[in-house]
Amino acid sequence: MSVFNYRNGVLHAEDVAMPSLAADYATPCYIYSRAAFEQHWRALDEAFHDYPHLICYAVKANSNIAILNVLARLGSGFDIVSGGELQRVLAAGGDADKIVFSGVAKSEEEIRMALQCGESGVRCLNIESHEELERIQYIAADLNVTARIGIRVNPDVDARTHPYIATGLETAKFGLAVPAALDAYKAASKMPNVSVHSMACHIGSQITELQPFADAVARIAELVLELSEHGIAIQQLDLGGGLGIDYQGESLPSAQAYVDNILKQLRDHDINLPVAIEPGRFIAGNAGVLLTQVEYIKRTERKNFAIVDAGMNDLMRPSLYQAFHRISTVIDRAQHNNSEQWEIVGPVCESADVLGTERELSVTAGDLLCVESAGAYSFVMSSNYNSRPRPPEILVDGGSSHIIREREVFTDLVSGERLVELDN
């Protein structure tokens, strides 16, 4: 059951009416549901039943420390791609031994941080190049520690998703092709300060069918068997994330079908290794919305524009990916039968500042609109373009709401800037 629903014609987040949230926090603002985050995480966790596994939430999807804390309370692991994300997870109460560190360009500082946090460093560093492997060996030796590593294998699988979020093809910057990965594992097995732990892959995001996952797991399983012939034992399979969500009525696999698909491939290859997965969008995407208000109504001969107070700096996905988000009125006006087709546009000085095109709605100036499925890759990609302060983030928990990030103000925008004395 969705946690965002209408009651007596008024949209609610859990038990809180959206108009009251707009009154308390102003617009635009992001609204998240604690219950939705927990439901989505548990759906994946419970789908594994008693099979050894670890759900590692992809922090890049939504990195607010209050959200990370909600997931850490459930026992979640975390998939990170930067030192900043590592610090966020630790600040939120996450366990270093449940952190998988991915990313193609880990700096020396980030690697040192990862190897020195917690009692024995992060759970695993996923390596994406031979040069990175050599850097980790050097740093681990300098620190006199052993680094647990995995190799991110690029299985050259077409995830059939948007090209900007497809990561498993041979042309991608991510990972190592199978022959190069085999060489990297052989090299790692001989390094004194490196311990081979995992094999990793991640083929993309917003994947809406199971076959690409099956193909990727099959290729990974074959490499695991080949490594065993060389005396290299893998302790865990890190199978990435990528399971899509419903943005506009897509027919999607369930969490159970996704997990069953993975485990079938492993059984077919007679592999019984613990599995880590790295969902981000699946957990966060439909756990949040962007609440915005119509500032002006503008009619032209060709189009009607509803100009709202949220812009592409607040929600980049429609401009960047041409991504679709459902947009609904907070007060249900369906019964009025006077809807028209609208372009939902923002205040940013760019023609690309469009949140939705050709939307059938009944709107007028002052109305509140809800941009749905905005819990993932939304606030985290926001900016201060046009010197616009970023909106607040609000967490709803039953009948209560909590501000988990304050709205920015002008002093936040210029806090790192300095006037200097210049010669006339």
C-alpha positions, 0 to 999 in steps of 0.5 A: 500500500502506498504511503502517499494517498488521498483522504477525503480528497486531500493528499497525505504522506502517511498520516500527515496532510500535504497542505499542513506540510506546506504551511509548516515548511513552505515550498518547494520541499522534499517529503519522505516517508519512513514507512516507505523506506522500511517497507522497500528495504524489508521486501528485499531482505525478506525475499532472501529468506534464510539465504546468506545475504546483505542488503547494501543501500546505495547511498548515492540515491539519497544520502541524508543522514537521517535516512541512512540512520533509518536504514542502519536501524534495520541492520542495513549495509551500505554501498558508497562511492566517495569518502564523503559518503563513507563519513555520512554512513558512519555519522548515521550509525552505520557499521563499517564492516557492512560498507562496500566501497565502489567507484572508479576514482578512489583517491589515496585519501579515500582509500586510507580513510576506508582502511582505517575506519571501524575495527578493521576497515570497510567490508570490501573495496571494489576495484575497477582498474589494475592501477587502483589495485596497485594503489591499494596494495601500496597504501595497505602496506604503508598502514600495515593492514590487509585490504579486503578487495573485490574486482568489479567485473564488467559482464558486457550485458545490455541493461536496456535502460537509459544510456546515462545509467547503463554501466555494464556494457563494454564501452562503459568506464566501469569495471574490468572486462572478464579477461582483465578481471581474471588477470587482476584476481591473479595479481591480487592473490599474490599481493601481501597486503590484499585479501581477495574477498568478493566479485562484484558487478553492476549493470545499470539502473532503472532496469525493468526486466529480469533477463539482464540480471540473469545474464550478468549473474550467469557470467559472474558465476562462470568466472567464479568457477574459473577462478576456483580452478586457479586456486582463488576462492571468492567469499561473497558475490556483490551483484549490484542493484538496478531494479527499477521502480514504477514512474509511469505505470511500468510493469515491474518484477517484484522484489521476490521475483528479482531475488529468486532470479538471482538465486536460480542462476547461482543454483544452476551453476552450483554456487552457494556463496553469500550475496550482497545487493546494492539497491538504491532507487528501489528503496528510496525512489517511491519513498519521497515526493517533491511538493511545489506550489503554482506561482503563475498560470500562463496561457499562450496560443499553443501551450498552457504553462503552470509555473511552479516554485520548484525548478531544475536545480531542485529536481534535475532528472527531467532535464538531465534524463528526460525522466518522467515523474507523475505530477498530481494536485494535492487537492483532488480536483478530478471531480471538477471535470475541467482539466486541461493539458499543462506544461509544468515549468520552473523559475530557472532561466533555462528552456530545459527547466521543465518538470513535466510536459502535456500533463492533464490537470485541473490547476490554478495559481496557488495550487499545491502540486506533488511531483511523485517518485522523487525520493532517489536521485533527486535532492542529491543531484540538486544545485544552487544554479541561479543562486537558488537555495536548495529546499528542505527535506522533511521526514514523515513518521506516522502522524509526525514530521521532522525537518532533516535538512534545513532550507538553505539561505543566502548566507549558505550560498556564499559561505565559502566565497570571499571578497578580495582587495583588488588593485584599481 
